[in-house]
């Protein structure tokens, strides 16, 4: 009479080469598969087949390299015992793995998870300072409160303790910290390191115990120079030596952001077309931005090109590096103009366009590289908006000159 179990021998297992399944009995099979190995030897693994609640299932028990025939039989026997108690071997294994993952999480603190999150995402952050801000704010406001706590144990009370002390006085920072805590905890949940709702979520949770940001502190706009004073300011810049005054004048004339200006390279400029094309990877919006250049703006770039020792239009102390993003702010301090900011000149330009000119608002918005409607973008691509923008930038450059 044929044996129901233990049909295979060690020799048969060792010599098996034809792809397929060899039954050992009791639901245990040796699976032989073609291999990608250079020697042409087949891949062999153990499979346990069973039926539970009229459902056929197949469970992997490991490779032949990891488990001998005897060890595979022991594993299959444990599965049969679970089935005798109406337990699904696959479900039991998954539950065991989940428990093991949670136990492992006890050794991973919130700070550990924050470091892993930053490491996994920092390459997608365009601004180099963004990673520093992430690490620094969590270190300053979260680590002292629950940074050393196992990530699974971080709860709503922990999050509130970290936020309450700064919510009223540093509302903007506190709001960003809350969002960063939420993202770290969401990452930990996806990794199987914690379970349950996210205690840092805002809607229908923390919004019930913390005041809305708009109710605590009104966001202050960047300090801007009144447009009526811009010509005198630019005239003062023209009397000053150094690279920072030239960079700031160019920033004003193009209504660009600091990062866009200091990162500008000569290959982004078309002197014949009188344009500056900023690639999408350097733009806040992620979209390529074309800036029509006024005669004065183009003159500044051409003058820099004649004496260039760097690919950057406004290089830093080292030719291989761009100008520091603090250079123009430092210039304002030397001019005793701490009442305004570099970014504020964008507001100066927007106010001038709205209050002094008849240019449509969407033209000014495109000049500032703000996101506009698809219809407006399409008009720009056809050339209608581009010509209006060129006229606007020429008019702005003329307005920035001292009127005689």
WOQUIHU-V484684 format. One record per backbone hydrogen bond with DSSP energy under -1.0 kcal/mol. NH is the residue of the N-H (numbers start at 1). CO is the residue of the C=O. E is the energy in kcal/mol with one decimal. If there is no record, write none. Layout:
# WOQUIHU-V484684
nh->NH co->CO e->E
nh->NH co->CO e->E
This chain:
# WOQUIHU-V484684
nh->7 co->24 e->-2.0
nh->13 co->9 e->-2.3
nh->14 co->10 e->-2.3
nh->15 co->11 e->-2.3
nh->20 co->32 e->-2.2
nh->22 co->30 e->-2.4
nh->24 co->28 e->-3.1
nh->28 co->25 e->-1.4
nh->29 co->47 e->-2.9
nh->30 co->22 e->-2.8
nh->31 co->45 e->-3.5
nh->32 co->20 e->-3.1
nh->33 co->43 e->-3.0
nh->40 co->37 e->-1.7
nh->43 co->33 e->-3.0
nh->45 co->31 e->-2.1
nh->46 co->62 e->-3.3
nh->47 co->29 e->-2.7
nh->48 co->59 e->-3.0
nh->49 co->27 e->-2.8
nh->50 co->57 e->-2.1
nh->52 co->55 e->-2.3
nh->55 co->52 e->-1.1
nh->57 co->50 e->-2.9
nh->59 co->48 e->-2.7
nh->61 co->46 e->-2.8
nh->64 co->44 e->-2.4
nh->67 co->63 e->-2.2
nh->72 co->68 e->-2.4
nh->73 co->69 e->-2.0
nh->74 co->70 e->-1.8
nh->75 co->71 e->-2.0
nh->76 co->72 e->-2.5
nh->77 co->73 e->-2.2
nh->78 co->74 e->-1.9
nh->79 co->75 e->-1.7
nh->80 co->76 e->-2.2
nh->81 co->77 e->-1.8
nh->82 co->78 e->-1.7
nh->83 co->79 e->-2.2
nh->84 co->80 e->-1.8
nh->86 co->83 e->-2.0
nh->87 co->82 e->-2.7
nh->92 co->88 e->-2.5
nh->93 co->89 e->-2.2
nh->94 co->90 e->-2.4
nh->95 co->91 e->-2.3
nh->96 co->92 e->-2.0
nh->97 co->93 e->-2.4
nh->98 co->94 e->-2.2
nh->99 co->95 e->-2.1
nh->100 co->96 e->-2.2
nh->101 co->97 e->-2.3
nh->102 co->98 e->-2.2
nh->103 co->99 e->-2.2
nh->104 co->100 e->-2.2
nh->105 co->101 e->-1.7
nh->107 co->104 e->-1.6
nh->108 co->105 e->-1.3
nh->110 co->149 e->-1.9
nh->111 co->147 e->-2.5
nh->113 co->109 e->-2.1
nh->114 co->110 e->-2.7
nh->115 co->111 e->-2.2
nh->116 co->112 e->-1.9
nh->117 co->113 e->-2.6
nh->118 co->114 e->-2.5
nh->119 co->115 e->-2.2
nh->120 co->116 e->-1.9
nh->121 co->117 e->-1.6
nh->122 co->118 e->-2.4
nh->124 co->121 e->-1.9
nh->125 co->122 e->-1.3
nh->130 co->127 e->-1.7
nh->133 co->129 e->-2.7
nh->134 co->130 e->-2.4
nh->135 co->131 e->-2.5
nh->136 co->132 e->-3.2
nh->137 co->133 e->-2.5
nh->138 co->134 e->-1.8
nh->139 co->135 e->-2.1
nh->140 co->136 e->-2.3
nh->141 co->137 e->-2.5
nh->142 co->138 e->-1.8
nh->143 co->138 e->-2.7
nh->145 co->142 e->-1.3
nh->146 co->142 e->-2.6
nh->147 co->143 e->-1.3
nh->149 co->146 e->-1.2
nh->151 co->108 e->-2.4
nh->153 co->150 e->-1.9
nh->159 co->155 e->-2.0
nh->160 co->156 e->-2.7
nh->161 co->157 e->-2.0
nh->162 co->158 e->-1.6
nh->163 co->159 e->-1.5
nh->164 co->160 e->-2.9
nh->166 co->163 e->-1.2
nh->167 co->163 e->-1.4
nh->170 co->166 e->-2.3
nh->174 co->170 e->-3.2
nh->175 co->171 e->-2.5
nh->176 co->172 e->-1.8
nh->177 co->173 e->-2.5
nh->178 co->174 e->-2.4
nh->179 co->175 e->-2.0
nh->180 co->176 e->-2.1
nh->181 co->177 e->-2.6
nh->182 co->178 e->-2.4
nh->183 co->179 e->-1.9
nh->184 co->180 e->-2.2
nh->185 co->181 e->-2.5
nh->186 co->182 e->-2.2
nh->187 co->183 e->-2.3
nh->188 co->184 e->-2.2
nh->189 co->185 e->-1.9
nh->190 co->186 e->-2.2
nh->191 co->187 e->-1.9
nh->192 co->189 e->-1.5
nh->193 co->188 e->-3.0
nh->201 co->198 e->-1.5
nh->205 co->202 e->-1.8
nh->206 co->201 e->-1.6
nh->207 co->202 e->-2.4
nh->208 co->205 e->-1.6
nh->209 co->206 e->-1.6
nh->210 co->206 e->-2.3
nh->216 co->212 e->-1.2
nh->217 co->213 e->-2.3
nh->229 co->226 e->-2.2
nh->230 co->227 e->-1.0
nh->233 co->229 e->-1.8
nh->234 co->230 e->-2.8
nh->235 co->231 e->-2.3
nh->236 co->232 e->-1.6
nh->237 co->233 e->-1.9
nh->238 co->234 e->-1.9
nh->239 co->236 e->-1.1
nh->240 co->237 e->-1.7
nh->247 co->243 e->-2.4
nh->248 co->244 e->-2.7
nh->249 co->245 e->-2.3
nh->250 co->246 e->-2.4
nh->251 co->247 e->-2.3
nh->252 co->248 e->-2.4
nh->253 co->249 e->-2.5
nh->254 co->250 e->-1.8
nh->255 co->251 e->-1.1
nh->256 co->251 e->-1.2
nh->261 co->257 e->-1.9
nh->262 co->258 e->-2.6
nh->263 co->259 e->-1.3
nh->264 co->261 e->-1.5
nh->266 co->311 e->-2.0
nh->268 co->265 e->-2.1
nh->269 co->266 e->-1.7
nh->270 co->275 e->-2.5
nh->274 co->270 e->-1.4
nh->275 co->270 e->-1.7
nh->276 co->291 e->-1.9
nh->277 co->268 e->-2.9
nh->278 co->289 e->-3.2
nh->282 co->279 e->-1.9
nh->283 co->280 e->-1.6
nh->289 co->278 e->-2.5
nh->291 co->276 e->-3.2
nh->293 co->274 e->-2.8
nh->298 co->294 e->-2.6
nh->299 co->295 e->-2.2
nh->300 co->296 e->-2.0
nh->301 co->297 e->-1.7
nh->302 co->298 e->-2.6
nh->303 co->299 e->-2.3
nh->304 co->300 e->-1.8
nh->305 co->301 e->-2.2
nh->306 co->302 e->-1.7
nh->313 co->264 e->-2.3
nh->316 co->321 e->-3.0
nh->321 co->318 e->-2.4
nh->323 co->314 e->-2.3
nh->327 co->324 e->-1.5
nh->330 co->326 e->-2.6
nh->331 co->327 e->-1.8
nh->332 co->328 e->-1.9
nh->333 co->329 e->-1.7
nh->334 co->330 e->-2.1
nh->335 co->331 e->-1.8
nh->336 co->333 e->-1.5
nh->337 co->332 e->-3.2
nh->340 co->337 e->-1.3
nh->341 co->223 e->-2.1
nh->345 co->342 e->-1.5
nh->346 co->343 e->-1.8
nh->348 co->344 e->-1.8
nh->349 co->345 e->-2.3
nh->350 co->346 e->-2.2
nh->351 co->347 e->-2.8
nh->352 co->348 e->-2.3
nh->353 co->349 e->-2.5
nh->354 co->350 e->-2.0
nh->355 co->351 e->-2.5
nh->356 co->352 e->-2.5
nh->363 co->360 e->-1.0
nh->364 co->360 e->-1.3
nh->365 co->361 e->-2.2
nh->366 co->362 e->-2.0
nh->367 co->363 e->-1.9
nh->368 co->364 e->-1.6
nh->369 co->366 e->-1.3
nh->370 co->365 e->-2.8
nh->377 co->373 e->-2.3
nh->378 co->374 e->-2.5
nh->379 co->375 e->-1.9
nh->380 co->376 e->-2.0
nh->381 co->377 e->-2.2
nh->382 co->378 e->-1.6
nh->383 co->380 e->-1.0
nh->384 co->379 e->-1.1
nh->387 co->383 e->-1.8
nh->388 co->384 e->-1.4
nh->389 co->385 e->-2.8
nh->390 co->386 e->-2.2
nh->391 co->387 e->-2.1
nh->392 co->388 e->-2.2
nh->393 co->389 e->-2.7
nh->394 co->390 e->-2.1
nh->395 co->391 e->-2.3
nh->396 co->392 e->-2.5
nh->397 co->393 e->-2.2
nh->398 co->394 e->-2.1
nh->399 co->395 e->-2.1
nh->400 co->396 e->-1.7
nh->401 co->398 e->-1.3
